Structures are given as structure tokens and as C-alpha cells.
Amino acid sequence: MEKKLRRLETFAARGSDGNTYTVEGYEHLARVDAVLDAQGHWESTGLAEYRLKDGRHVSVDKDGAMLIADTGVRLEPAQRH
């Protein structure tokens, strides 16, 4: 099965280390082979993931708390004015 990611959102977040990060949210898609067309037909798998703009993984727990993997840096969405 062929898979790809589709970016759903991008937002700024403040880290517990005082730095500002750009976080991108992605949805996992899978190609549906039963539909024959030149563009292909993609459907959501129901899975999502978050990454920093530089590609590092951001884990999100069931309460929505975000943590940069392997660093211990916690992220909070930046306040919008």
C-alpha cells in the first residue's frame, strides 16, 4: 500500500527552553487501489503526527501536551495577537 503525508496545519510554539519553534501537523493518507484514475485516490488512515519544521518528531499525549522527542523540551502554542 502506498502512503503519504498531507500537511494540515502549521503554528508557532514556545518551548520550555525559551526558544520559539514552528510545528507542523500532518495526516497520514493511503492510496486506494480500487479507484483507477490518473491522479490516484487517497484516503485518510485516521493517523496524525506532528513535527518541527526541521523534521524532528513532536509527541502529543492524550491531553494535548507536546514534547520534542529525545530532548524533554515541552511546547505550548504561541499566543496569537
Phi, psi and omega in degrees: 000132179275137182230156173205168178251146174235125179288129180256326183205157174221133179209158177274145177221147178261129179271157177295348176271001178090353180273158175257135183236154172257121182252137179239132178258134183235150174249137176277131178240149175234141180283134178266110184286340183291338181264116182260106173207163186296325182281336187081157180241125183245139178232150178292141175269353183088000179259145178224158176211159178238143178220156169284161179304330179278002175100349180293142182286140174245120177273144179233122180275178185297340178268359179091001178291136183250140182219130176288121183304140175067008179237333184081003180282123177271145181242142173234133176306136180293147177291135177260137181255000000 
